[in-house]
Amino acid sequence: KNYPTAKNAEWEFDRKKNSYEAEFYVDGRKVELEIDATGNLLNAEENILIRDIPASINSYISKNEADAEIMGAKKITRGQSVSYDVRITVIGNNGRTHDQHLLFDASGNLIKNH
């Protein structure tokens, strides 16, 4: 019901977790879900468009990673908690580029730079 345009979902049952895992695409973006045996959503990871990254996160990146280019992002839901994993490309002191992942909470606070 949350993804009415999803097509060709692949389902697996995880015996260890006693949950179902689904993977599918919506409008070309990958979505992965974990659902318990009674149908409750446990976890979700959804690729999002760069334009859909919350403004507070864009502001943080503009201020603290001014030379970075945003390459992609995921919205991650774990129970009631929402976070965003944003992949950026940064030019290092040696002139080479490297990717970094910035993990933010739903309010746009940086949790982890990895």
N, C-alpha and C positions, 0 to 999 in steps of 0.2 A: 504493500500500500504506500510505502514511502518512496518507491521508485517505479512509478507506473509505466515508464518508457523503457525499463530494463529489458534487454533481450539476451537470449542464449546464456542464461546463468548456469554456472557450473557449481554443483553442490557436492560436498563431502561430509561424512560424519566422522567426528573425532572421538573415538572411544575413550581415550584418556580424559578428555575434558567433558565428555557426554554432551557435546554441542555440535551444531552444524556450522559449516563454513561455506559461504557463497562468494563467488567472484563473477562480476559482470561489468558491462560498460553502459554508461548513460551519456548520451551525446558525445561519445568518443572518449570519455573520462572513466578510468578504472575505479571500481568500487569493490571493497572487500568487507564482508560482514561476518560476525560470529553471533549465532543465535542459539539460545539454550533449547533444551528438548521440549519446552512448553511454548516456544515461539517468542520469547522476550529477547530483544536486542541487547547483546552484551558489549560488543565492540564493533566499531566501524572505522574504516580508513577510506577516504574518498579524495581522489585527485580533484583539485579545484582550479579554476581559471585564475590567472594572475590578477585580473581585475576584481575577483571575488575575495581577495585577501583583505581582512579587516583593515580599516584606515589606520588604526593605532599601530599595527605591525608595519605597514608601509612607512609610517612616520618614523618609527624606531630605525628601520633599515636606512632610510634617507639620512638620518642624523648620525648614526653610528657606523654605517658601512657605505659611505657616500660613493665609493668607487665600485661598489658591487652591482651586479646585474642579477635580477631575480630570474631563475630558470624554471621554477615550478614550485608547487605547494600541495600539501595534503591537509585535509581536515581530519582530525583523529578524535573519535569519541570512545571513551572507556567508561562505561556505566553512565553517570551523569556529568562526567568531566569532559570538557572539550579543549583540545589544543591544536596548534597548527605547526607543521614542520615545513619550513621554507628553505628551499635549496637555492643558494646564491653562488655565483662565480666571482672570485676576487682576484685581483692582480697583486701578486706578492712583490716583495722588495727586489727579487731577482728578475722581475718582469714576466714571470710565468704565471699562468692562471691556475687556480685550484678551486674545487668545490667545497663549500661548507654547508652544513645544515644548522639552521637556527630553529629551536623549539620554543614556542610561545604558548602562554596560557590564553584563555578566551578573552582576557582583558588586554592582551597585547604586551604582557610582561615577559621578558626573556627568561626562559627556564634553563636552557642549556645551549651552548655553542659547540657543535661536534662536527 
